[in-house]
Amino acid sequence: MSRLRPLPLIGASGGLALAGQGHVRFTHVAQGDRVVDVAALDPAARDRLAGPRADVAGVAMDRPRIMGILNITPDSFSDGGAYNSVKAAVARARAMVGDADILDIGGESTRPGADDVEIEEEIRRTAPVIRALRDEGVTLPISIDTRKAAVAHAAIEAGADIVNDVSAFAYDPELADLVAETGVPVCLMHAKGTPKSMQDNPSYGDVVAEVIDALEDRIGFALSRGVARGQIITDPGIGFGKTGVHNLILLRHLAVLHDLGLPVLLGASRKRFIGTIGGADEASARMPGSLSVALYGAGQGAQILRVHDVAETAQALRLWLAMAG
């Protein structure tokens, strides 16, 4: 049976709340070529689409939340090299604390063409920053952006609360065991190929169906390793093995991810397609386009927006939510 895609309504009073978020509601769903009234949905489908999502590290998923990006790398596509020292990274994190709901700290670039980073080096980059933030009294939830169990283990020991795995446990299956053992939330992202080769002519028959089917498969793997369903967040992987056209199709159909019954993370900030469409060659100049995509994602019910421009996104969201009612 084809997936159910809620048709979101902003500021409406009827229908059902999308994933428990009152500012986005829906009265109908698309199913293949049909449009179905929510009254015709069976109870299980209604619960998947409208049921409130579990908190993520104590952060309620009742409205869009901001995940601030902190790349401690020399080669990330947007801010590589800017925060390589513990002092610089902590200062940047502190600047985001007032507006971000979660900090996402990564020590390995996963930009197109990037090489793997050795485990020891990735730990050296990330764990001291996390520990320094905790020592300074920062209590905001911290996510470790890694594909590797050993890196995640060191980060959790240093004070991280969430794992963000762009490979969805495909790179290092033992990471699933660590997540199950520790009980931390985990984001499983769709990616086609590895960062080194993922943008070498990616192709799909039906990108939406293939992405959601792949995510469901990885969710099944996680459950088989003892990860609780309530720990899982999903991410369609904008820009990871997708062309600009694929990215736009996924964004237009983003609400279909709610049919998995789990929180949705959208990470499109400053990515190449934004620059291509918006006319901004430099990643650092893509803030306006990134805001546009973030607000569109909020309108599709995405609960977590992973962004570089934290203060700007927070201001835009405050206005958007006020108008959405």
VOPAGU-2260 file (C-alpha; in pm, 1 decimal, decimal comma):
REM VOPAGU-2260
SITE   aa  ch    i         X         Y         Z
SITE  MET   A    0       0,0       0,0       0,0
SITE  SER   A    1     130,9     347,6     -83,5
SITE  ARG   A    2     243,0     581,2     192,5
SITE  LEU   A    3      21,6     839,7     356,0
SITE  ARG   A    4     129,9    1202,4     310,4
SITE  PRO   A    5     -54,4    1454,2     526,3
SITE  LEU   A    6    -145,6    1775,4     344,0
SITE  PRO   A    7     -44,6    2039,5     600,0
SITE  LEU   A    8    -253,1    2344,8     683,3
SITE  ILE   A    9     -92,5    2634,7     870,4
SITE  GLY   A   10    -297,7    2813,9    1135,1
SITE  ALA   A   11    -607,2    2600,9    1074,5
SITE  SER   A   12    -841,4    2490,6    1353,4
SITE  GLY   A   13    -996,3    2173,6    1208,2
SITE  GLY   A   14    -867,0    1827,9    1134,3
SITE  LEU   A   15    -580,0    1668,4    1321,9
SITE  ALA   A   16    -258,9    1811,9    1464,5
SITE  LEU   A   17      35,2    1693,6    1256,6
SITE  ALA   A   18     253,8    1477,0    1481,7
SITE  GLY   A   19     100,2    1646,6    1783,8
SITE  GLN   A   20     196,5    1999,0    1668,0
SITE  GLY   A   21    -100,2    2232,6    1696,6
SITE  HIS   A   22      35,7    2497,6    1459,4
SITE  VAL   A   23      29,8    2250,7    1167,1
SITE  ARG   A   24    -289,6    2052,8    1108,9
SITE  PHE   A   25    -429,8    1837,7     831,7
SITE  THR   A   26    -777,4    1738,0     718,2
SITE  HIS   A   27    -671,0    1517,0     424,8
SITE  VAL   A   28    -386,2    1289,7     323,9
SITE  ALA   A   29    -250,4    1198,8     -15,8
SITE  GLN   A   30    -220,6     826,5     -85,4
SITE  GLY   A   31     -84,9     761,3    -429,6
SITE  ASP   A   32    -316,5     943,2    -670,1
SITE  ARG   A   33    -600,0     966,7    -416,7
SITE  VAL   A   34    -679,4    1228,7    -154,6
SITE  VAL   A   35    -838,0    1079,5     157,7
SITE  ASP   A   36   -1028,2    1254,5     436,5
SITE  VAL   A   37    -875,1    1192,3     779,7
SITE  ALA   A   38   -1210,6    1060,1     897,7
SITE  ALA   A   39   -1153,2     757,7     672,9
SITE  LEU   A   40    -817,3     667,5     829,0
SITE  ASP   A   41    -792,4     366,5    1055,6
SITE  PRO   A   42    -684,1     428,4    1418,0
SITE  ALA   A   43    -327,4     305,7    1357,3
SITE  ALA   A   44    -278,3     546,7    1066,3
SITE  ARG   A   45    -426,3     835,8    1262,6
SITE  ASP   A   46    -189,3     764,3    1549,8
SITE  ARG   A   47     116,5     745,1    1321,0
SITE  LEU   A   48      35,7    1078,2    1160,3
SITE  ALA   A   49    -115,7    1275,8    1447,1
SITE  GLY   A   50      25,1    1119,9    1762,7
SITE  PRO   A   51     267,0    1330,9    1970,7
SITE  ARG   A   52     630,5    1228,1    1933,0
SITE  ALA   A   53     857,5    1131,3    2219,9
SITE  ASP   A   54    1077,4    1400,7    2368,6
SITE  VAL   A   55    1435,9    1408,0    2240,5
SITE  ALA   A   56    1682,8    1434,5    2531,3
SITE  GLY   A   57    1419,4    1623,7    2728,4
SITE  VAL   A   58    1325,2    1855,1    2439,3
SITE  ALA   A   59     954,9    1841,2    2356,1
SITE  MET   A   60     869,0    1780,6    1990,8
SITE  ASP   A   61     552,9    1993,8    2003,0
SITE  ARG   A   62     699,0    2266,8    1778,2
SITE  PRO   A   63     999,8    2317,6    1551,2
SITE  ARG   A   64    1328,4    2299,7    1742,2
SITE  ILE   A   65    1667,7    2431,4    1633,7
SITE  MET   A   66    1977,8    2213,1    1622,0
SITE  GLY   A   67    2283,0    2436,3    1594,3
SITE  ILE   A   68    2573,1    2304,1    1386,6
SITE  LEU   A   69    2926,4    2310,8    1529,0
SITE  ASN   A   70    3179,0    2152,6    1291,9
SITE  ILE   A   71    3518,8    2097,1    1449,4
SITE  THR   A   72    3682,3    2011,1    1120,2
SITE  PRO   A   73    3933,9    2166,0     880,9
SITE  ASP   A   74    3731,2    2080,8     569,8
SITE  SER   A   75    3354,4    2109,7     623,2
SITE  PHE   A   76    3187,2    2267,5     320,0
SITE  SER   A   77    3067,1    2582,6     499,8
SITE  ASP   A   78    3269,1    2653,5     813,0
SITE  GLY   A   79    3565,9    2418,9     792,2
SITE  GLY   A   80    3859,5    2539,0    1000,9
SITE  ALA   A   81    3665,7    2810,5    1183,1
SITE  TYR   A   82    3634,1    2630,5    1517,1
SITE  ASN   A   83    3930,6    2393,7    1532,4
SITE  SER   A   84    4050,0    2491,5    1881,4
SITE  VAL   A   85    3859,0    2403,9    2198,4
SITE  LYS   A   86    3846,2    2773,5    2289,2
SITE  ALA   A   87    3696,7    2876,6    1952,1
SITE  ALA   A   88    3451,7    2587,3    1949,4
SITE  VAL   A   89    3330,2    2660,0    2303,9
SITE  ALA   A   90    3288,5    3028,8    2220,5
SITE  ARG   A   91    3080,3    2943,2    1914,2
SITE  ALA   A   92    2868,6    2696,8    2113,0
SITE  ARG   A   93    2807,1    2955,6    2382,7
SITE  ALA   A   94    2694,2    3204,3    2117,8
SITE  MET   A   95    2429,4    2954,4    2003,0
SITE  VAL   A   96    2301,5    2855,7    2347,1
SITE  GLY   A   97    2040,4    3130,6    2376,0
SITE  ASP   A   98    1865,4    3036,2    2052,3
SITE  ALA   A   99    1942,6    2667,9    1989,6
SITE  ASP   A  100    1753,2    2380,0    2149,3
SITE  ILE   A  101    2026,6    2124,5    2069,8
SITE  LEU   A  102    2394,3    2154,6    1974,7
SITE  ASP   A  103    2524,6    1915,6    1707,8
SITE  ILE   A  104    2900,0    1866,4    1729,8
SITE  GLY   A  105    3092,4    1683,6    1458,0
SITE  GLY   A  106    3458,5    1607,2    1396,0
SITE  GLU   A  107    3438,0    1448,5    1049,9
SITE  SER   A  108    3323,7    1630,9     738,7
SITE  THR   A  109    3063,5    1442,1     537,4
SITE  ARG   A  110    3059,7    1692,2     250,4
SITE  PRO   A  111    3068,1    1542,3    -101,0
SITE  GLY   A  112    3414,6    1403,2    -173,2
SITE  ALA   A  113    3526,8    1397,1     190,4
SITE  ASP   A  114    3770,1    1131,8     314,0
SITE  ASP   A  115    3721,8     928,8     631,8
SITE  VAL   A  116    3879,6    1059,8     951,7
SITE  GLU   A  117    4063,3     821,9    1185,6
SITE  ILE   A  118    3872,7     736,3    1502,7
SITE  GLU   A  119    4140,4     875,0    1734,9
SITE  GLU   A  120    4148,3    1206,2    1549,3
SITE  GLU   A  121    3769,7    1239,1    1549,9
SITE  ILE   A  122    3764,5    1177,6    1925,7
SITE  ARG   A  123    4047,4    1428,8    1975,3
SITE  ARG   A  124    3845,0    1694,1    1794,0
SITE  THR   A  125    3508,0    1639,7    1962,7
SITE  ALA   A  126    3528,5    1492,7    2313,5
SITE  PRO   A  127    3733,7    1779,0    2468,5
SITE  VAL   A  128    3485,7    2037,6    2338,0
SITE  ILE   A  129    3188,5    1848,3    2480,6
SITE  ARG   A  130    3366,9    1806,1    2813,3
SITE  ALA   A  131    3461,8    2175,2    2823,0
SITE  LEU   A  132    3100,8    2278,6    2758,5
SITE  ARG   A  133    2977,1    2058,8    3041,2
SITE  ASP   A  134    3253,8    2185,1    3272,9
SITE  GLU   A  135    3139,5    2541,8    3200,7
SITE  GLY   A  136    2783,6    2458,3    3296,6
SITE  VAL   A  137    2622,7    2434,4    2952,1
SITE  THR   A  138    2319,6    2209,5    2999,8
SITE  LEU   A  139    2174,6    2221,6    2648,8
SITE  PRO   A  140    2142,5    1873,8    2491,5
SITE  ILE   A  141    2447,2    1789,2    2280,8
SITE  SER   A  142    2437,9    1563,6    1976,1
SITE  ILE   A  143    2749,8    1389,5    1847,1
SITE  ASP   A  144    2751,9    1380,7    1467,7
SITE  THR   A  145    2938,8    1059,8    1392,8
SITE  ARG   A  146    2916,1     726,2    1214,5
SITE  LYS   A  147    3147,7     547,6    1459,2
SITE  ALA   A  148    3070,5     366,8    1783,5
SITE  ALA   A  149    3404,3     451,3    1948,3
SITE  VAL   A  150    3361,0     822,7    1876,0
SITE  ALA   A  151    3004,7     821,1    2005,9
SITE  HIS   A  152    3113,4     634,3    2318,9
SITE  ALA   A  153    3380,7     894,1    2396,8
SITE  ALA   A  154    3134,0    1176,0    2329,8
SITE  ILE   A  155    2866,1    1025,9    2555,5
SITE  GLU   A  156    3123,9     981,6    2830,2
SITE  ALA   A  157    3216,6    1348,6    2785,7
SITE  GLY   A  158    2852,3    1454,8    2818,5
SITE  ALA   A  159    2674,9    1409,4    2484,0
SITE  ASP   A  160    2306,1    1313,8    2493,0
SITE  ILE   A  161    2218,1    1225,1    2130,8
SITE  VAL   A  162    2380,2    1040,0    1839,7
SITE  ASN   A  163    2339,0    1174,4    1484,8
SITE  ASP   A  164    2447,3     908,0    1233,8
SITE  VAL   A  165    2439,0    1005,8     866,4
SITE  SER   A  166    2485,6     639,9     772,5
SITE  ALA   A  167    2193,1     510,8     984,0
SITE  PHE   A  168    2415,9     239,5    1138,8
SITE  ALA   A  169    2534,3     115,1     797,5
SITE  TYR   A  170    2894,6     235,1     846,3
SITE  ASP   A  171    2941,7      87,4    1194,9
SITE  PRO   A  172    2663,4    -149,4    1306,9
SITE  GLU   A  173    2814,1    -159,1    1656,9
SITE  LEU   A  174    2692,2     198,4    1700,7
SITE  ALA   A  175    2340,3      54,7    1720,1
SITE  ASP   A  176    2446,9    -160,4    2015,3
SITE  LEU   A  177    2590,3     144,0    2193,5
SITE  VAL   A  178    2271,0     342,4    2136,9
SITE  ALA   A  179    2061,8      52,0    2266,4
SITE  GLU   A  180    2284,3      10,8    2572,4
SITE  THR   A  181    2294,0     380,2    2665,9
SITE  GLY   A  182    1935,6     462,4    2571,8
SITE  VAL   A  183    2031,0     791,0    2401,9
SITE  PRO   A  184    1816,8     919,9    2114,4
SITE  VAL   A  185    1955,5     861,9    1765,4
SITE  CYS   A  186    1894,1    1026,7    1430,4
SITE  LEU   A  187    1898,1     784,2    1138,0
SITE  MET   A  188    1961,5     965,9     810,0
SITE  HIS   A  189    1919,6     841,1     455,7
SITE  ALA   A  190    2232,0     854,9     240,7
SITE  LYS   A  191    2301,5     685,1     -89,9
SITE  GLY   A  192    2668,7     591,1    -105,9
SITE  THR   A  193    2952,3     731,2     104,1
SITE  PRO   A  194    3054,3    1097,4     132,3
SITE  LYS   A  195    3346,1    1023,1     -99,9
SITE  SER   A  196    3126,0     911,9    -390,7
SITE  MET   A  197    2763,8     995,6    -306,1
SITE  GLN   A  198    2732,4    1281,7    -555,0
SITE  ASP   A  199    2868,6    1079,8    -849,0
SITE  ASN   A  200    2550,5    1083,5   -1058,7
SITE  PRO   A  201    2296,9     962,8    -796,3
SITE  SER   A  202    1979,9     815,5    -950,2
SITE  TYR   A  203    1641,4     690,0    -827,9
SITE  GLY   A  204    1327,8     548,2    -982,6
SITE  ASP   A  205    1109,4     720,3    -719,7
SITE  VAL   A  206    1323,8     918,4    -476,5
SITE  VAL   A  207    1048,7     966,8    -216,8
SITE  ALA   A  208     948,2     600,8    -204,8
SITE  GLU   A  209    1308,0     478,4    -205,1
SITE  VAL   A  210    1416,8     714,2      73,0
SITE  ILE   A  211    1128,6     628,8     303,6
SITE  ASP   A  212    1161,7     255,0     233,0
SITE  ALA   A  213    1533,4     273,1     310,6
SITE  LEU   A  214    1464,7     460,5     634,1
SITE  GLU   A  215    1207,2     200,3     735,9
SITE  ASP   A  216    1466,5     -70,7     669,8
SITE  ARG   A  217    1723,6     105,6     891,0
SITE  ILE   A  218    1463,2     156,8    1162,3
SITE  GLY   A  219    1397,9    -218,1    1146,9
SITE  PHE   A  220    1770,7    -284,3    1182,8
SITE  ALA   A  221    1790,8     -52,3    1482,2
SITE  LEU   A  222    1496,4    -225,2    1649,5
SITE  SER   A  223    1657,6    -564,2    1585,7
SITE  ARG   A  224    1966,4    -449,0    1778,8
SITE  GLY   A  225    1763,3    -338,7    2079,9
SITE  VAL   A  226    1712,9      31,4    2005,3
SITE  ALA   A  227    1372,3     142,4    2132,6
SITE  ARG   A  228    1142,1     295,5    1872,0
SITE  GLY   A  229    1094,2     600,1    2095,2
SITE  GLN   A  230    1466,8     675,4    2069,0
SITE  ILE   A  231    1464,3     717,4    1689,9
SITE  ILE   A  232    1455,8    1036,2    1480,2
SITE  THR   A  233    1443,1    1026,5    1098,4
SITE  ASP   A  234    1618,6    1245,8     840,1
SITE  PRO   A  235    1568,3    1229,2     459,7
SITE  GLY   A  236    1932,4    1323,4     400,6
SITE  ILE   A  237    1901,5    1631,8     180,6
SITE  GLY   A  238    2215,7    1652,9     -32,4
SITE  PHE   A  239    2342,5    1306,0      57,6
SITE  GLY   A  240    2339,5    1113,6    -268,6
SITE  LYS   A  241    2077,0    1341,0    -424,2
SITE  THR   A  242    2071,2    1589,3    -709,2
SITE  GLY   A  243    1913,6    1931,4    -670,1
SITE  VAL   A  244    1595,7    1796,0    -829,7
SITE  HIS   A  245    1588,7    1505,3    -584,1
SITE  ASN   A  246    1624,7    1752,0    -295,2
SITE  LEU   A  247    1330,5    1960,8    -415,7
SITE  ILE   A  248    1108,3    1654,7    -463,5
SITE  LEU   A  249    1189,7    1533,4    -112,4
SITE  LEU   A  250    1115,8    1874,3      35,6
SITE  ARG   A  251     780,5    1895,4    -144,5
SITE  HIS   A  252     688,7    1553,5      -3,9
SITE  LEU   A  253     857,4    1593,1     335,5
SITE  ALA   A  254     534,1    1531,7     528,0
SITE  VAL   A  255     528,4    1170,0     409,1
SITE  LEU   A  256     801,9    1095,5     664,1
SITE  HIS   A  257     538,6    1138,7     936,4
SITE  ASP   A  258     392,7     807,9     816,7
SITE  LEU   A  259     685,9     644,9     998,6
SITE  GLY   A  260     543,7     781,8    1325,0
SITE  LEU   A  261     875,0     934,4    1440,6
SITE  PRO   A  262    1024,8    1284,9    1474,9
SITE  VAL   A  263    1162,8    1434,4    1153,1
SITE  LEU   A  264    1493,7    1621,8    1131,4
SITE  LEU   A  265    1563,1    1844,3     832,1
SITE  GLY   A  266    1923,5    1936,5     756,1
SITE  ALA   A  267    1941,4    2152,0     444,0
SITE  SER   A  268    2131,0    2451,6     576,3
SITE  ARG   A  269    2362,1    2624,4     322,3
SITE  LYS   A  270    2364,9    2323,7      89,7
SITE  ARG   A  271    2460,2    2349,3    -274,7
SITE  PHE   A  272    2107,7    2340,5    -418,6
SITE  ILE   A  273    2023,7    2650,3    -212,7
SITE  GLY   A  274    2315,2    2832,7    -369,7
SITE  THR   A  275    2227,8    2708,2    -719,0
SITE  ILE   A  276    1866,1    2822,2    -701,1
SITE  GLY   A  277    1931,0    3131,1    -490,5
SITE  GLY   A  278    2234,5    3252,6    -678,6
SITE  ALA   A  279    2483,5    3226,6    -391,1
SITE  ASP   A  280    2808,9    3055,1    -485,2
SITE  GLU   A  281    2964,9    3084,4    -138,8
SITE  ALA   A  282    2811,4    2865,1     131,4
SITE  SER   A  283    2840,2    3147,7     384,6
SITE  ALA   A  284    2611,7    3363,1     165,3
SITE  ARG   A  285    2321,9    3114,5     170,4
SITE  MET   A  286    2156,8    3221,1     495,4
SITE  PRO   A  287    1844,4    3375,1     333,5
SITE  GLY   A  288    1783,7    3065,7     122,4
SITE  SER   A  289    1847,2    2842,2     422,2
SITE  LEU   A  290    1585,5    3033,6     621,6
SITE  SER   A  291    1335,7    2981,9     340,7
SITE  VAL   A  292    1391,2    2606,6     341,0
SITE  ALA   A  293    1381,1    2588,0     722,0
SITE  LEU   A  294    1045,9    2766,4     738,2
SITE  TYR   A  295     909,3    2546,5     459,8
SITE  GLY   A  296    1021,5    2243,9     661,9
SITE  ALA   A  297     846,9    2377,3     970,4
SITE  GLY   A  298     532,5    2406,2     762,6
SITE  GLN   A  299     564,7    2040,1     670,6
SITE  GLY   A  300     584,9    1947,7    1038,5
SITE  ALA   A  301     961,1    1889,4    1072,7
SITE  GLN   A  302    1038,5    1894,0    1442,8
SITE  ILE   A  303    1415,3    1955,6    1427,9
SITE  LEU   A  304    1585,0    2204,3    1195,3
SITE  ARG   A  305    1961,8    2153,4    1176,4
SITE  VAL   A  306    2112,8    2489,9    1083,7
SITE  HIS   A  307    2430,1    2699,2    1077,4
SITE  ASP   A  308    2253,8    3035,4    1119,5
SITE  VAL   A  309    2100,2    2976,7    1459,0
SITE  ALA   A  310    2003,5    3328,7    1572,2
SITE  GLU   A  311    1854,8    3416,2    1234,1
SITE  THR   A  312    1655,1    3093,7    1218,6
SITE  ALA   A  313    1529,8    3139,9    1575,5
SITE  GLN   A  314    1405,5    3491,1    1494,6
SITE  ALA   A  315    1236,8    3374,2    1175,6
SITE  LEU   A  316    1069,8    3084,7    1357,3
SITE  ARG   A  317     936,2    3308,3    1631,6
SITE  LEU   A  318     764,2    3525,6    1373,0
SITE  TRP   A  319     643,8    3226,0    1172,3
SITE  LEU   A  320     493,3    3059,4    1479,3
SITE  ALA   A  321     325,0    3383,1    1585,2
SITE  MET   A  322     158,2    3412,7    1245,2
SITE  ALA   A  323      71,3    3042,7    1235,0
SITE  GLY   A  324    -113,1    3082,6    1565,3
